């Protein structure tokens, strides 16, 4: 593998590690939503859409 590719992969890996740590920290602080059914997931995802969205379910 070339050095440029190694640097790029290292950067991606570092970003991923930071993102994972942010997620773990949020979970440990209780900052999450429990979605316990397919309907709950659907409602949550729907709530994230902009009000004037042209997407259909």
HUBEL-V588472 format. One record per residue. PHI is phi in whole degrees, -180 to 180 (none if undefined). PSI is psi as a letter, one per 20 degrees, with the letter a starting at -180 (NA if undefined). Layout:
((PHI | PSI) (PHI | PSI))
//
This chain:
((none | q) (-81 | q) (-59 | g) (-60 | g) (-67 | g) (-61 | g) (-62 | g) (-65 | g) (-65 | h) (-64 | g) (-63 | g) (-64 | g) (-65 | g) (-63 | g) (-61 | g) (-63 | g) (-61 | g) (-65 | g) (-64 | g) (-63 | g) (-64 | h) (-60 | g) (-64 | g) (-63 | g) (-61 | g) (-63 | g) (-63 | g) (-64 | h) (-88 | i) (80 | j) (-93 | m) (-157 | r) (-120 | p) (-91 | p) (-114 | o) (-101 | j) (-157 | r) (-58 | h) (-66 | h) (-64 | g) (-64 | g) (-59 | g) (-65 | g) (-64 | g) (-62 | g) (-60 | h) (-68 | i) (-82 | i) (-71 | q) (-61 | q) (-61 | h) (-100 | k) (-72 | q) (-93 | j) (-72 | q) (-118 | q) (-95 | NA))
//
